[in-house]
Amino acid sequence: MDLVDFFEKFIKIVMRYWDVFLIKGLSTTLALSAIAVFFGAIIGTLLAFGKMGKSRILRGIITAYVEIIRGTPSLLQVYVGYFVVPLLPPPLNVSTYASVAIALTINSSAYVSEVIRSGIQAVDKGQMEAARSLGLTQSQAMIKVVLPQAVKNILPAIGNEFVTMVKETSIIQYLGISDLMYNNGIVITATYNPLPCYYISALIYLTLNICLGKGLNIFEGRMKKSER
């Protein structure tokens, strides 16, 4: 295949199957990534507070949870969710899509919990002590004084987690979920031209992640200006 022939097939596939890549594929990828990071942030916040709590048993359980999730491949976790969740009794035996979303959320929560914990611990301890000396309870001091300062460190990192999750969702193609890479396979089967299809998918991922990265850089820049 010469270069001219390759570009002709590339353009032809883009013109004919753009909706398969973008509407059917990319929309699912973005939806699953957003679900995983959003609920992962909620669960991760609870895990972070639990790990910083006084209960040794709770800290041990959360530490084990985080180490297991971070120490095993995300593909394995998705497979476990795919095969185990449907075996649960109703109403826990949810659909394939939901089981994959749960697995990705669990994966994200372990990473986000460490981001949140490190963001909170990065705030000077004197802030908590000063708030307590003014009569605030520990929970009030955390919510009103510590967390607002920690958010500046946490939000950019959670944005990076979303960028990472967008790429990691490509593993769900093996489970029949209609994400970008799954629809990439459909187009390959229809056209018998794998290389142009892989290039199209790669460009979509690259363009999306560059845009998200630029957006994060602008957001971080504005947050730094607000600190001055």
N, C-alpha and C positions, 0 to 999 in steps of 0.2 A: 504494500500500500504506500504510494508516494504521498507527498505532503499535500498536494492539491486535492487528491482523491480523499484524503483524510478530512480536510477542512470542509469539503462538499458534504460528506456524510455527517460530520459534526453539526453543520448548520441545518441539514435536513432533519436530523433527530431533534435538535432544539426546537425547530419550527413546528414539528409534528407532535412532540411529546412533552412540551414545556409544562402543560398542566399536570401531567403525571408526576414530574419531578417536583414542581412547586406546590400545587394545590393539594394533591394527594399525599405526596411524600414529605415535603418540608413542613407543612402545617402540622402533621402528626409529630414530627421530630421536635418542633418548637413547643407544642402543647405538652408533650411528655416531659420535656426539659423544665418547662415552667412549673408544672405540677410537682415534679421531684424536688426542685430547689425551694419552692414556696413552702411545701409541707415539711421538707427536710430542715428548713430554717426554724420552723416552729418546734419540731421535735428536737432539733439540735440545741435550741435555746434551753429547753427543759433539761436536756442531758448536761449542758454546760453548768447550769445552776446546781444540778444534782452532784456533779463531780466536784464542785467547789463547796459543797455542803459539809456538815459536820459528821454525818453518818458514814462510818467506815465501810459498812456492808453495801450501802448504796453506791459509794465511790468505787468499790471493788467491782460491783456488777456493771456499772457504766464503763469503767476502764476495760473490762473484759469484752463488753459489747463493741466498743470503739476499736479495740485491737483486732477482734475477729473480722469486723467489716473491712477495716483498712488493710488487713493482712491477707485477704482472700480476693481472687479476681472478681470483678463486677459481673462478668459473664456467668460465672458459677452462681453468684447470688441471684441473677435473673432466672437461671434454670431452676434453682430451688423454689423461687416464688412461682414460677410457671407450673411446676409439677406438684408442689405441696399445697398451695392455696386452694386449688379446685377439690382437693380431698377433704377439706374442712367441712363441717356441717353447716347448713344454711343458718343465717344469711352470710356467713364468712366465706363461702365458696363462690367468690366473685368471678367476673369474666376474665378472659386472658389479658385483655388490655389493662384492666384494673390490677390484676396480679403483677403484671410487669411494672406498672406505675408504683405499686407498693414496694417492690424490690428496689427500684431506682431511688425512691424516697428514703428507704432505709440506708442505702449506700450513701446518699447525699447527707443524711442527718449525721452520720459519723464524722464526716469531714467538716461539716459546718459547725458541729459542736466544739471542735478544737479551735476553729477560727474565732468563734464567739468567746470561748474561754480565754484564749490568748489576748483578744481585744479588750476584755474586761480587766484582765490582770495587767495590761499595759498602762492602765490609768493609775496615776500615782496614788498610793495607799493613803496619803495625807488627805485626799479628797473625801474619802469615806470617813476618816477620823474627824475632819472638820464638820462634815454634815451631821455626824452623831453628836458632836459637841454642841450643835445648835438645837438639839432636841429631836432630831428626826430618828425614826426607828431604822433598823438595818435595811428593811425592805424599801422604806421610803427613800433612804439615802441612795440605794441601788437604782431605783427607778428614776428619781428626780436629778441625781447628781452624777453617778458613775456611768449609767447607760448612755445618756446623751453624749458624753465624751467618747465612750467606746464605739458608738455608732460610726464615727468618722473613720475608725480603723476597720470596722466590721463590714460595712456596706461594699467597699471596693472588692474585698476578698470574696464576698458572696456573689458579686458580679462575675468574678473570675470562675467561681464554681459553676455558674450558669453556662459560661463559655465552654468549660470542660465537659459539662453534662451534655451539651449539644453534640459534641463529638462522640461521647461514650454511648449515646443512644443507638449508634450504628450497630451495636451488638444484637439488638432485638430483631434484626432482620431474620435471624435463624429461627425465630418463634412464630413467624407469620404475621407480625405486626406491620401494618402498612406505613413504615417510615420511609425516609429518603432512600436508604440503601436497598430496602425491599422492593420499592418501585423501580429502582435502578436495575434490579434483576429482571423485573417484568419487561422493561424496555429492551434489555439485552436479548431476552428470549424472543421478542417480537422482531428485532432487527438483525440479530446475529452479528452485531458489531459491538463487542464488549469494550474495546479501548475508548472510542468516543464517549460512550456512556459513563465510564469511570472518570474521564476528564470532566464531563459536565457536572457530575456529583462532586468531584473535588473542587471545582470552581465555585459551586454553590456553597459548600462548607467554608471554603476560604473567604469568599466575599462576605458571608454572614459573620464569621468570626472576626474579620478585620473591622467590619462596621461596629460590632459589639465592643471590640477592643478600643476603637477610637472613642466610642461613646463613654466607656469606662474612664479613659484618660481625661476626657473633658470634664466628667463628673468629679474625678479626683482633683483636677486642677481648680475647679470651683470651690470644692470643700477646703482646699488649702488656702485659697484666697479669703474664705470666710473666717479662717483662724487668725488672720492678721489684724 
